[in-house]
Amino acid sequence: MVNRPRTALDTQRMLHARHVCTWLALLLVSACSADKAPSAGRAAQSGSNAPEILVPGTTTGVSGNPAMNTVIVPGNAPGSAGTGSEPPRLTDADSCVTSRVDAERVPVDMYIMFDRSGSMLAETGAGPTKWDATREALDNFIQDPRSQGLGVGLQYFPIGKPGVPATCRSDAECGSAANGPCINRLCQPARFGPSIPVTFCISDADCPLLSAGCAAAGSCVSDDTLACFSLGADGCGTNDDCQPLAGECYGYATCEAAPYAQPEVPIASLPGNAGALTASLAAATPLGLTPTYAALSGALDQARSHATANPSHRVVAVLATDGTPAGCERDDPLNVEMLATEGVSASPSISTYVVGVFGPDETEARATLDAWAFAGGTSSAFVVDPSQDVSAQFLEALEKIRGSALSCEYRIPPSPNGSVLDFNAVNVALVSDQQSLDFRYVADPSRCSLTTLGWYYDIAPQSGTPTKISVCDQACQTLQATTNGRVEVRLGCVTQGPD
């Protein structure tokens, strides 16, 4: 069998509000007015997404710690939604905290879009093909006890068009002209000079300069790993025939998003879903080109649909590939980048993680994947070097994605005694043996720069009912660096904004 390296065809078509009300004494409350608020506070108030209670008015509060500022949330009434009562405040005598709950991480679900293009049959430096090495790594990740509770779903790309055969030996077998030609031609060896890699082609333009050109090819009957160009009897020498090489129809892949949005294995929690995922990986085979645009579009559609049905979960898309986009009209790297941007900007927001199998010399491809990851809200791609141990590198990338996705989103605990939760009286803290660090509410991700320990709701309370607490990136790094700390959600006190 001739291993399928990346063809020339496969490379051709390549982002509270707060006013400070000064307490003259702990028991003497001065009403805050817009005239007395600092000008910076008034500017910040414009367009604020601070949480609001459902009746007009203003809630004011003060922390018992003189170093902490009072939060005044514009447009809000005292108390919980529908209760009309003012949230308690700290005094010298007692604490306003009515409930302390260890924060529970938001469940995380991954929809993995896994490249099974023909180029995945290329061998790696450690011996196995890219396909076998990455498949082994994904299976190990699924079986890892640390993945327990993680939701995982799986689909492959490309998916074939209905009626288009998986293999062909002539253009006619592909059916219509739109599905062909049959890619079973190879670049002939150089007439003189060094050997060239085995390369599938359609025309001479797809071949290295040293090649004698693109020609119909076959494999020898006695040894199908040997390519031959003299089709027919004795084409491989005495008593050894050269039979036409089984190739692929160039238009094999579907270019529509819908099939990729339907999972081969639906998203479900591990370890319960491990058996179905492992069986699917064992049965899949590499074939075709790399229709990345349709694949990622479908992945984001499935992830978004799943997130809508499971609003308390965080859902991410994972794109694992060894090739730049090829095979469909919209397969351009910039189009894929735009998709990733739309995914993270939409509601619900879906982050895109990217894992690529590319050598150190493939700098353009690596830069392309980094751009996709950045557009998808995940900073940079995880790049696996095929000259090294691909399985180990790929597994490490998946583990880092798992850690990143799990780190910094938490469920909002229910209000004690079944009462209506006052989103204006929620605070977050990191508690360890040594200290307690208070986080500060910043309303939305764009305001994370206001403090080093910021958090926000997934949905602004005035727009709907929040289900998650999200911690800003810099605060997330603090959490990840803490080995013995826990995140605590405290109910009852007026929500604290940035200093």
Number of C-alpha atoms within 10 A of each C-alpha: 12 16 15 21 18 20 20 16 17 21 16 13 17 17 9 25 25 26 27 17 21 15 17 9 8 13 9 8 14 12 10 16 9 10 8 13 15 13 12 11 15 15 13 14 17 10 8 17 20 26 28 25 25 17 16 12 13 17 21 25 24 25 20 18 11 10 8 14 21 25 25 25 28 23 15 22 24 24 24 23 18 14 15 13 12 17 21 19 18 18 14 9 7 9 14 19 17 12 16 15 14 16 20 16 18 22 19 21 26 25 27 26 28 22 28 26 27 23 24 27 21 18 19 20 13 14 15 16 20 24 25 21 23 25 21 20 21 20 18 16 19 24 18 14 11 13 18 14 15 19 23 24 23 22 26 23 26 28 23 18 16 9 10 20 15 16 19 21 21 21 19 14 17 24 16 12 13 11 21 20 22 25 23 24 24 27 27 27 21 15 10 9 9 9 12 15 12 18 21 26 23 22 13 16 13 19 24 18 11 16 21 15 20 21 18 21 23 28 24 25 17 12 12 15 12 14 21 22 22 20 18 15 14 15 19 23 11 8 10 15 20 25 23 22 26 19 23 28 30 22 23 27 26 21 23 17 19 15 20 26 23 15 18 16 21 18 22 19 19 20 17 12 19 21 13 15 24 18 12 14 19 12 7 12 14 18 25 29 31 29 29 28 28 28 30 26 21 22 33 29 20 24 28 22 14 19 21 14 10 13 14 19 21 25 30 27 26 22 24 24 24 24 25 23 26 23 25 20 12 18 20 18 21 15 15 24 22 15 21 27 22 18 27 20 16 11 13 19 21 25 27 30 30 28 23 24 24 18 16 13 9 10 10 10 22 21 13 17 26 23 22 27 25 20 25 28 19 19 16 19 23 23 23 25 18 24 15 14 17 26 24 15 20 26 22 16 21 21 16 13 19 18 14 13 21 17 17 21 26 25 19 21 20 13 16 13 6 7 10 13 19 24 26 29 23 21 23 26 19 21 17 14 8 8 9 14 14 17 23 25 31 29 23 20 16 10 19 22 14 15 18 16 26 27 29 24 25 22 19 17 20 15 10 9 12 19 18 22 23 22 26 25 17 14 21 20 14 12 19 13 10 13 8 10 17 17 22 21 21 21 26 26 23 30 28 27 26 23 13
